Amino acid sequence: MTGNAMAEALGDLNLSTRKLALVLNGAAGKKDAHANEDKIRAALSPHVREFVSYRVQNGSEIAQAAKRAAREGADVVLALGGDGTQSAVAGALVGSDVIMAVLPGGTFNYFARELGVGETLDAALATLISGQLRRIDVGDVNGRTFLNNASFGVYPEILERREAVYQRWGRSRIAAYWSVLLTLWDMRAPMQLKLTLDGKTGQYRTPLAFAARSAYQLESLGLEGAEAVRSGQMALFLAKGHRPRPLIAAAFRLAFGKVARGQDFELLIADEILIETRQPRRLLAFDGEKERATGPFRLRVQRAALTVIVPAAVSENTVVPVAGATAA
């Protein structure tokens, strides 16, 4: 696991005593959903006490399905999907004893890569069967959990543009990068922010504020701050460019891991960050999914708040027994 040094090893996972719940988005291609459910059930049923599945019709229902699974006695909840799907499940389980398992199925899958569970469904299923338990930190904005990042400003607008590009050209990394360029070219005025970091307040002007909690994502993008994230702090990046051309140039450098240190972004590190904006209700992005929220926005780290399954090979520290999980 490349992520978080605050993670706590809990020991081996004995699936034979566990009830496992699969949350599946049935609207994401009926044939694919059917085939994936059958494959996951066939792979895991022999190893668990009980296997159940919860079908949802759109992404907005994933969190509720995960909460329902926990209420109905699931010890392990897993979902096949990208970072937005995994973030929804994590938000439903955070603070409980219910275990989260990750099956990657998105465009970037940063959280799955951070955990090291594998980049394919087969690899992730193998990890689940033979893996270990680990308790990790997660990010929080006003009670809303995030795993990789929370963004203010132009990035939520990029996500809106990306949906239109996907509908026309299909889902791909090229389409995702193209939506970035289109949005930056049409960018409006930067945000005016009042930031309070560990009790110290300052005024900032930026088109993008990007709060990071994934060390893997930062390193893959060539950004600093990974060690601060691993130590349990929040890393906040403020874009320095205020006009389309320098922002597009910075986006290209970011895409190729060639960020100009100190030129493209200002990095702020703190245990807790308060963001106040002139417009209190804003469109935010959490792990690639946009959502409207009302400020001021308090960003913090929830310590050891989520139990996840990771490969046995990543075992660190002293292994201690873990009690059977119970639904929250």
C-alpha positions as CSV (number, residue, x, y, z in Angstrom):
1,M,0.0,0.0,0.0
2,T,1.6,3.3,-1.1
3,G,-0.7,5.5,1.0
4,N,-1.0,6.5,4.5
5,A,1.4,6.0,7.3
6,M,-1.4,6.5,9.8
7,A,-2.9,3.2,8.6
8,E,-3.3,0.5,11.3
9,A,-2.7,-3.1,10.5
10,L,-5.5,-5.3,11.9
11,G,-4.6,-8.8,10.7
12,D,-5.8,-11.5,8.4
13,L,-9.3,-11.6,7.0
14,N,-11.3,-14.8,7.5
15,L,-14.1,-14.5,4.9
16,S,-15.7,-17.9,5.9
17,T,-17.3,-16.2,9.0
18,R,-18.4,-13.1,7.1
19,K,-21.6,-12.0,5.3
20,L,-20.6,-10.1,2.2
21,A,-22.8,-7.6,0.3
22,L,-22.2,-6.5,-3.3
23,V,-23.6,-3.1,-4.3
24,L,-24.0,-3.1,-8.1
25,N,-25.1,-0.4,-10.5
26,G,-27.6,-2.3,-12.7
27,A,-28.1,0.7,-15.0
28,A,-24.5,0.7,-16.1
29,G,-25.1,-1.7,-19.0
30,K,-27.5,-4.5,-18.1
31,K,-25.6,-7.3,-19.8
32,D,-22.3,-6.1,-18.3
33,A,-23.9,-5.7,-14.8
34,H,-25.4,-9.2,-15.1
35,A,-22.1,-10.8,-16.2
36,N,-20.1,-9.0,-13.5
37,E,-22.5,-10.0,-10.7
38,D,-22.4,-13.6,-11.8
39,K,-18.6,-13.5,-12.0
40,I,-18.2,-11.9,-8.6
41,R,-20.7,-14.3,-7.0
42,A,-19.0,-17.3,-8.5
43,A,-15.6,-16.2,-7.3
44,L,-16.6,-15.2,-3.7
45,S,-19.5,-17.4,-2.7
46,P,-17.3,-20.5,-1.9
47,H,-15.2,-18.3,0.5
48,V,-17.9,-16.5,2.5
49,R,-20.6,-17.4,5.0
50,E,-23.3,-15.6,3.0
51,F,-23.3,-13.6,-0.3
52,V,-26.0,-11.0,-1.0
53,S,-26.3,-8.3,-3.7
54,Y,-28.0,-5.0,-3.8
55,R,-28.9,-3.6,-7.3
56,V,-29.2,0.2,-7.7
57,Q,-30.4,2.1,-10.8
58,N,-28.0,5.1,-10.6
59,G,-25.0,6.3,-8.8
60,S,-26.9,8.4,-6.4
61,E,-28.3,5.3,-4.8
62,I,-25.0,3.6,-4.0
63,A,-24.5,5.2,-0.5
64,Q,-28.0,4.3,0.6
65,A,-27.6,0.7,-0.6
66,A,-24.3,0.4,1.3
67,K,-26.0,1.7,4.5
68,R,-28.8,-0.7,4.0
69,A,-26.4,-3.6,3.6
70,A,-24.7,-2.6,6.9
71,R,-28.1,-2.4,8.7
72,E,-29.0,-5.8,7.4
73,G,-25.9,-7.4,8.9
74,A,-23.2,-7.3,6.2
75,D,-19.7,-7.6,7.6
76,V,-18.1,-6.7,4.2
77,V,-19.5,-4.3,1.6
78,L,-18.0,-4.1,-1.8
79,A,-18.8,-2.2,-5.0
80,L,-17.5,-2.4,-8.6
81,G,-16.7,1.0,-9.9
82,G,-14.5,4.0,-10.0
83,D,-13.4,6.5,-7.4
84,G,-16.8,8.1,-7.2
85,T,-18.5,4.8,-6.4
86,Q,-15.8,3.9,-3.9
87,S,-16.2,7.3,-2.2
88,A,-19.9,6.8,-1.8
89,V,-19.5,3.4,-0.2
90,A,-16.7,4.8,2.1
91,G,-19.0,7.6,3.2
92,A,-21.7,5.1,4.2
93,L,-19.3,2.9,6.2
94,V,-16.9,5.4,7.8
95,G,-16.8,5.3,11.5
96,S,-18.3,1.8,11.7
97,D,-16.8,-1.7,12.0
98,V,-18.1,-2.8,8.6
99,I,-15.3,-3.6,6.2
100,M,-15.0,-2.0,2.8
101,A,-13.7,-4.0,-0.2
102,V,-12.7,-2.3,-3.5
103,L,-13.3,-3.7,-7.0
104,P,-11.9,-1.2,-9.6
105,G,-14.1,-0.3,-12.5
106,G,-13.5,3.4,-13.4
107,T,-11.3,5.5,-15.6
108,F,-8.5,6.3,-13.1
109,N,-9.1,4.1,-10.0
110,Y,-6.8,6.1,-7.8
111,F,-8.2,4.6,-4.5
112,A,-7.8,1.0,-5.8
113,R,-4.2,1.8,-6.8
114,E,-3.5,3.4,-3.5
115,L,-4.6,0.3,-1.7
116,G,-2.7,-1.9,-4.1
117,V,-5.7,-4.2,-4.7
118,G,-5.0,-4.6,-8.4
119,E,-6.1,-2.8,-11.5
120,T,-8.4,-5.6,-12.9
121,L,-11.5,-7.2,-11.5
122,D,-9.7,-10.6,-11.3
123,A,-6.8,-9.2,-9.4
124,A,-9.1,-7.4,-6.9
125,L,-11.1,-10.5,-6.3
126,A,-7.9,-12.4,-5.6
127,T,-6.9,-9.7,-3.1
128,L,-10.2,-9.9,-1.4
129,I,-10.0,-13.6,-0.9
130,S,-6.5,-13.7,0.5
131,G,-6.1,-10.1,1.9
132,Q,-5.7,-8.5,5.2
133,L,-7.5,-5.7,7.1
134,R,-6.2,-2.2,7.5
135,R,-7.8,0.8,9.1
136,I,-7.1,4.1,7.2
137,D,-7.6,7.8,7.4
138,V,-10.1,9.6,5.1
139,G,-10.8,13.2,4.3
140,D,-13.8,15.1,5.5
141,V,-15.5,18.3,4.3
142,N,-18.4,19.4,6.6
143,G,-19.1,15.7,7.4
144,R,-18.8,14.6,3.7
145,T,-16.2,11.8,3.3
146,F,-13.7,11.8,0.4
147,L,-10.9,9.5,-0.4
148,N,-8.7,11.2,-3.0
149,N,-9.5,14.9,-3.3
150,A,-12.1,17.6,-2.8
151,S,-12.1,20.5,-5.2
152,F,-13.4,24.1,-5.3
153,G,-13.6,26.3,-8.4
154,V,-13.0,25.4,-12.0
155,Y,-12.6,21.6,-11.4
156,P,-16.3,21.0,-10.7
157,E,-17.1,22.9,-13.9
158,I,-14.7,20.5,-15.7
159,L,-16.7,17.6,-14.5
160,E,-19.9,19.1,-15.9
161,R,-18.1,19.6,-19.3
162,R,-16.7,16.1,-19.1
163,E,-20.1,14.5,-18.8
164,A,-21.1,16.1,-22.1
165,V,-17.9,15.0,-23.8
166,Y,-18.4,11.4,-22.5
167,Q,-21.9,11.4,-23.9
168,R,-20.7,12.4,-27.3
169,W,-17.3,10.5,-27.6
170,G,-17.4,7.8,-24.9
171,R,-15.4,7.4,-21.7
172,S,-11.7,7.6,-22.0
173,R,-8.7,9.5,-20.6
174,I,-8.3,11.5,-23.8
175,A,-11.9,12.6,-23.5
176,A,-11.3,13.5,-19.8
177,Y,-8.3,15.6,-20.7
178,W,-10.1,17.3,-23.6
179,S,-12.9,18.4,-21.2
180,V,-10.2,20.1,-19.0
181,L,-8.9,22.1,-21.9
182,L,-12.4,23.2,-23.1
183,T,-13.4,24.3,-19.6
184,L,-10.1,26.2,-18.9
185,W,-10.4,28.1,-22.2
186,D,-13.9,29.3,-21.2
187,M,-12.9,30.0,-17.6
188,R,-14.4,33.0,-15.7
189,A,-13.0,35.1,-12.9
190,P,-11.0,33.4,-10.1
191,M,-12.4,32.7,-6.6
192,Q,-11.8,35.0,-3.7
193,L,-11.0,32.8,-0.7
194,K,-10.4,33.4,3.0
195,L,-8.4,30.5,4.4
196,T,-7.7,29.6,8.0
197,L,-5.0,27.0,8.5
198,D,-4.4,25.8,12.0
199,G,-5.6,29.1,13.4
200,K,-3.8,31.4,10.9
201,T,-5.9,33.4,8.4
202,G,-5.1,34.7,4.9
203,Q,-6.8,36.0,1.7
204,Y,-6.2,34.2,-1.6
205,R,-7.3,34.6,-5.2
206,T,-7.3,31.4,-7.3
207,P,-9.4,29.6,-9.9
208,L,-8.9,26.2,-8.2
209,A,-8.5,24.9,-4.7
210,F,-7.6,21.2,-4.6
211,A,-7.5,19.4,-1.2
212,A,-5.6,16.1,-1.5
213,R,-5.8,12.9,0.6
214,S,-4.2,10.4,-1.8
215,A,-0.4,10.2,-1.7
216,Y,-0.5,7.9,-4.7
217,Q,-2.4,10.4,-6.8
218,L,0.0,13.2,-5.8
219,E,3.0,11.2,-6.8
220,S,1.5,10.0,-10.0
221,L,0.8,13.7,-11.0
222,G,4.3,14.8,-10.0
223,L,2.9,17.0,-7.1
224,E,4.5,17.5,-3.7
225,G,2.7,16.9,-0.4
226,A,2.6,13.0,-0.4
227,E,4.6,12.8,2.8
228,A,2.3,15.2,4.6
229,V,-0.7,13.2,3.5
230,R,0.9,10.0,4.7
231,S,1.6,11.7,8.1
232,G,-2.1,12.4,8.4
233,Q,-2.3,16.1,7.3
234,M,-4.3,17.8,4.7
235,A,-2.6,19.1,1.5
236,L,-4.3,22.1,-0.2
237,F,-3.2,23.2,-3.7
238,L,-4.1,26.6,-5.0
239,A,-3.6,27.2,-8.8
240,K,-1.5,30.2,-9.4
241,G,-2.5,31.0,-13.0
242,H,-5.5,33.3,-13.3
243,R,-6.0,33.3,-17.1
244,P,-6.8,30.4,-19.5
245,R,-3.4,30.2,-21.3
246,P,-1.2,29.7,-18.2
247,L,-3.8,27.3,-16.7
248,I,-3.9,25.2,-19.9
249,A,-0.1,25.1,-19.9
250,A,-0.1,24.0,-16.2
251,A,-2.8,21.3,-17.1
252,F,-0.5,19.9,-19.7
253,R,2.4,19.8,-17.3
254,L,0.2,18.1,-14.7
255,A,-1.1,15.5,-17.2
256,F,2.5,14.5,-18.0
257,G,3.8,14.7,-14.4
258,K,5.9,17.8,-15.2
259,V,4.5,20.3,-12.8
260,A,6.7,23.3,-12.4
261,R,7.4,23.3,-8.6
262,G,6.3,26.6,-7.1
263,Q,5.1,28.0,-10.4
264,D,1.8,26.2,-11.1
265,F,0.5,25.6,-7.6
266,E,0.9,27.0,-4.1
267,L,0.9,24.2,-1.5
268,L,-0.5,24.7,2.0
269,I,-0.2,22.0,4.7
270,A,-2.3,21.9,7.8
271,D,-4.1,19.6,10.2
272,E,-7.4,21.4,9.6
273,I,-8.4,24.0,7.0
274,L,-11.4,26.4,6.9
275,I,-12.4,27.8,3.5
276,E,-14.7,30.8,3.3
277,T,-16.0,32.1,0.0
278,R,-17.9,35.2,-1.1
279,Q,-20.6,32.9,-2.5
280,P,-21.4,30.5,0.4
281,R,-23.2,27.9,-1.7
282,R,-20.9,26.4,-4.3
283,L,-20.5,23.4,-6.6
284,L,-17.8,21.1,-5.2
285,A,-16.2,18.0,-6.5
286,F,-15.5,14.9,-4.3
287,D,-13.5,12.1,-5.9
288,G,-14.7,13.0,-9.4
289,E,-18.4,13.5,-8.5
290,K,-19.9,17.0,-8.2
291,E,-22.2,18.1,-5.4
292,R,-23.6,21.5,-4.2
293,A,-22.7,22.4,-0.6
294,T,-23.0,25.4,1.7
295,G,-20.0,27.0,3.4
296,P,-18.0,27.8,5.3
297,F,-16.1,24.5,4.5
298,R,-14.1,22.8,7.2
299,L,-11.6,20.3,5.9
300,R,-10.1,17.8,8.3
301,V,-8.8,14.2,8.4
302,Q,-10.8,11.5,10.1
303,R,-8.1,9.3,11.7
304,A,-8.3,5.5,11.3
305,A,-12.0,5.9,10.3
306,L,-12.4,3.2,7.6
307,T,-11.5,-0.5,7.6
308,V,-10.4,-1.8,4.1
309,I,-9.1,-5.0,2.6
310,V,-5.5,-4.8,1.2
311,P,-3.1,-7.4,-0.2
312,A,-1.5,-9.6,2.4
313,A,2.0,-8.6,1.1
314,V,1.5,-5.0,2.4
315,S,1.4,-6.1,6.0
316,E,3.4,-3.6,8.2
317,N,3.7,-3.0,11.9
318,T,2.6,-5.5,14.5
319,V,-0.4,-7.5,13.6
320,V,-3.2,-7.6,16.2
321,P,-6.4,-9.7,16.2
322,V,-9.5,-8.0,14.9
323,A,-12.9,-8.7,16.3
324,G,-15.8,-9.8,14.0
325,A,-17.3,-6.8,12.2
326,T,-20.7,-5.7,13.1
327,A,-23.2,-3.5,11.2
328,A,-23.4,0.1,12.1
